[in-house]
Amino acid sequence: MTLTTYVEIKETGVVSVKPNNYQILSIIKIVKRAMIPVKMNKWNLPEVDKTTMMTSVPGVFCGGDLAGVSQTTVESVNDGKTAAWYIHKYIQVCLIQI
């Protein structure tokens, strides 16, 4: 099994990266390990505050499909924007407290 990633540059200039199975499994293990402190719901998705998109771990935010709040792609994108705004606000408060 090789550790290289298959990269294809299409005529349109779009780069298509296709990781191999070993890389995908490695990424999944890393993400699962990182998510251990985050409280999960019955669908095994992170529990998030629907206003701020913060998880059960202070300073850890979640948006998009992973948050499990949205029903459509547009809503998922908006969740990401909302999470970004509250990350910005969170950092501002942290900097004030230093």
N, C-alpha and C positions, 0 to 999 in steps of 0.2 A: 504494500500500500504506500503510495507516495503522499508527501505532505504539501505538494504544490497545489496551487489554485489555478483553475482554468479561466483564462481571461480572453474575452472575444471583443474586438473593436469592430463594430458594425459600420456599414457605409455611411450611416447618418452621424457617426461620431460618438454614438452611445457606447459606453463601455459596459459589457455584461460580465459580471464576476460570478463564477460558479464554484463555490467551495466544495471540496470533497467531503465524504461522509465522516472521516476522522476529524476534520476541522469543525464540522457542524456539531458532532458529539462533544468535542472539547468546549465549544462555546456554550452549549446547553449546560454542561457541568458547572462552568464558571458562573453562569447566570443563576442557576439553582442555589449555589453556595452563597452568592451575594444576596439572594432574596430570603435567606433563612430568618433574619430578624423581623421581616415584614409580615404582619398578620394577613392571612388569606381568607377569602370568603368561601361559600360552599361550592363555587365554580372553580376554585383554585386560582383565583385572580386576586391581586392585591386589594385590600379594602382601602378606599380613598375617600377623603372628604370631598363631596361633590361641588363644593364652592371653591376650595383652594387646590384640589387635586393632590393634597399631601397624604402620604400613607401613614400607617401607624408609627413609623419611625420619624421623629422630628428631622426636618431638612431633606427628607427623601420624597420626591414628587413623582407622579405617574400620570401619563396622558395617552391619548390615542386608543388603539384597540386593546392594549394591555390593561387599561384602567377598567374596561368593561362597563363604562357608563354610557357610551354612545351607541346609537343604532345605525348610523350612516358614516361614510367616509368624511363628509363635511363636518359632522359633529366631532369626529375623532380629531380632525385638524384643529378645530376650535378648542377642544380639551387640551391639546398640546400648547396652544397659544395661552390659554388660561393658566396652565401649569407654569409656563415661562414667566408670566406676569407675577405670579405668587412666589416663584423662586427669586425673582428680582427683589420683591418686597421683603422676603425672608432674609436675603443677604444684606439689605439695607439695615434692617433691625439688628442683625448680628454685628455689623460694623459699628453701629451706634453704641452697642454694649461693650465694645473693646476698650 
